[in-house]
Amino acid sequence: MTRHDEIRQSYKELGEFGNVYDGIITRSTLLGKLLDSLIWGLDRERSARWIEDALAPVPADFSGSLLEVPVGTGVLTMPLYASLPKADVTCLDYSADMMENAKKRAAAMKLSNIAFVQGDVGALPFADESFDLVLSLNGFHAFPDKDAAFRETCRVLKRGGVFCGCFYIAGRFPRTDWFVKHMYVPKGFFTPPFETAESLEARLRGLYAKVDVHTVRAEGIFKCVK
Ligand SMILES: C[S@@+](CC[C@H](N)C(=O)[O-])C[C@H]1O[C@@H](n2cnc3c(N)ncnc32)[C@H](O)[C@@H]1O
């Protein structure tokens, strides 16, 4: 089994329990609160901050083309898209099972401006400079080929467009590093090598004209302009 297959299998299983994942990522269940505190060292205020910071670069009246990769269950972004009826949104994920949750959520919210595409961030099925904004939440720590993922997300973004999001950053919070190494990597949810805040900033500066990186505990949040 290749690492690609292992990751797909792990997220297939997680996708079948989409509501458990949603409770964890949004801190809305007891399990979510426990894992947020224990593994990520986040209280309610910090937990809300990383999500707000990661989504802040999306303008409130955005009406251009937006690619979200990976969309996962869509729990963090479907409410945002509900407030952007003029945006042309494309959501991509490797895992049909994770994305099925996002599709159901979009249908329940009657969102008609979203296209769902199953695919690999390392080989995006879009032409160069197709999108005004590329959003990536909690994906880069999971992607098996980081170089290809950074290259592809940049390739499909228009000049002057914004690339923003967040993911796990190593070396910021020892407890998180321990759990990532001993739990998330063996389970296939995260795949090394991981960026530090410094290596991420250096990598993004090699691709983008303007770069801003900051962290909330072990969550790295970035905004770049191409
Ligand atoms: C932790 S989830 C994040 C989902 C969502 N963005 C969120 O923040 O809740 C990671 C997602 O990355 C997807 N993924 C992993 N490798 C991928 C790849 N090579 N291409 C596209 N998606 C991938 C998984 O299927 C999974 O849905």
The ligand as a Gaussian input file, in Angstrom:
#p B3LYP/6-31G(d) Opt

LIG

0 1
 C       -7.715000      17.270000       8.178000
 S       -8.715000      17.195000       6.742000
 C       -9.024000      18.934000       6.501000
 C      -10.378000      19.177000       5.871000
 C      -10.921000      20.603000       5.974000
 N      -10.171000      21.528000       5.157000
 C      -10.968000      21.060000       7.404000
 O      -10.190000      21.945000       7.817000
 O      -11.829000      20.558000       8.160000
 C       -7.509000      16.808000       5.509000
 C       -8.123000      16.468000       4.162000
 O       -7.060000      16.395000       3.209000
 C       -7.464000      15.473000       2.214000
 N       -6.279000      15.098000       1.427000
 C       -5.209000      14.374000       1.846000
 N       -4.335000      14.237000       0.834000
 C       -4.854000      14.895000      -0.236000
 C       -4.407000      15.116000      -1.577000
 N       -3.241000      14.643000      -2.010000
 N       -5.205000      15.854000      -2.401000
 C       -6.385000      16.359000      -1.967000
 N       -6.858000      16.165000      -0.708000
 C       -6.101000      15.441000       0.141000
 C       -8.109000      14.352000       3.006000
 O       -8.934000      13.537000       2.192000
 C       -8.878000      15.146000       4.076000
 O      -10.208000      15.386000       3.693000

